[in-house]
């Protein structure tokens, strides 16, 4: 890897694909330039909405933006699945829980994307995700 630093994208609000693409230009691209790095390792966070929109266009916009800004995705943050920058995120990161197929599908789609995005010299990547769920959600029969 060309840079030992991995810039994590979850610090930028990006509830949908246009906001995510904007955040690449205004966050990690500027950091890479300021560091004088040819490329920058990047930790991608994609909300469920951004991921669905990107998949619908076969990730063309995302791939182009990552290439344009010389960002190498080496890890993906897979939670929260919704809005990372909501007023209260603490408990929402656990939803949907692993009891629901929705969580599994989202994470598998992230894994497919990561396999496509990993730099050829990287070999391995990672997805940071939530534990099984929030304890109180497993005490009753309903899940969010």
N, C-alpha and C positions, 0 to 999 in steps of 0.2 A: 504494500500500500504506500502511496506516495506521501501521505500525511498522517502523522500519529493522532491527530485531532479529529474527532467526529462531531460535527455540528448537528445538534438535535432540532429538528423542525417543529417540534410541538410547542415551542415558545412563541410561534406565530399563529394568530387566529386564522383558520382556514376551513370553514365549515363546508365549502364546496370546491369544485375543481378550479374555477376562475380565481378564487382567493388563494388556493394552494399555489397555483402558477405564479401569481403576483408575489407570494411570500418567498418563492425561490429567488426571484430577482432582487427583492428588497432585504433579504436576510443573508442566507449563506453565500450568495454570489458576491455580495459586498465584503463579507468576512474573508472569503478566499482571496479577493483582490487586495484587501488591506494586509493580509499575511504574505502576499507575494507568492502564493502557491499556484502551481500550474493546475492542480486539481484539489478538490476537498472531499474527504469522506463525509457522507451525509446520512443522518438518521431520519428517515421519512416517517411522518405521521399523516395518515389519510383517514378522514372521517368516512363513515359508511357511504354518505352521499357523494363525496369526492371520488371514492373508489368505484362506485357504480357508474358514475359519469365517465370516468377514465376507461373503465372496461368497455363501455358502450362504444367508445371510439378507438378500441384496441390500444389504448394508452399512447396514442400518437402525440398528443399535446405534452403529456408528461415526459415522454422520451426526448422530445425535441427540446424542452426546457432544461432538462437535466444535462443534455449534451451542450446546449448553448452556454450554460453557466458553469460547465466543467465540474459537475457534482457526481460523485460516485456513491450510490446508495449501498451501504454495507449492513444496515439494520433497519427494521421497520418497527415502529411503536404501534402495537395493535390494540391500544385502549387509551382513552375510552373510544367506544365505537361511534359515539355521538359527538357532542360539542366539548372539546377540551377546555374551552374558554368560557363556559357557562358560569353564572354567578356561583353556583354550588356544584362542584364536580366530585367531591370526596366519595359519595356513595354511588353516584351515577357511573363511575368507572366500572362497577361490577355488573352493569346491565347493558345488554342482555347477558344473562349468566350462561355458563356452559350447559345448563339444563335444556337450553333452546338450540334448535338447529341453526337459527340465525347467527349465533356466535361462531359455530363451527364453520358455516359457509363463509362468513366474513374473513375468518382467519385463514382458511384454505385459499381464498382469493388473494389475500396478502402474500401467502407463501408462493403462489404462482407468479405474482408480480415480482417478488424478491428474486426468484430464480431467474427471471428475465433480466433484471436490473443489475445483478451482481457483476462487478468488474471481473474479467476473465482471470486475472491474477489473484483474486480474492479467495476463491475456493469455497469458503463458508460464509454464511450470513446468519442473522438471528432475527427473531420476532419476539419483541417484548409484549407479553399479554398478561391478562389478569389471572389470579388464582381461580379456583373453581367457582367462587362466588362469595357473596356477602352472607355471613352466617344466618342472619334473620330471614333471608329469602329461602333458606332451606328448611326452616322450621315450619313453614306453612306449605300448603299444596299449590299456591299460586306463585307465579313468577312474573316479573314485569316484562 
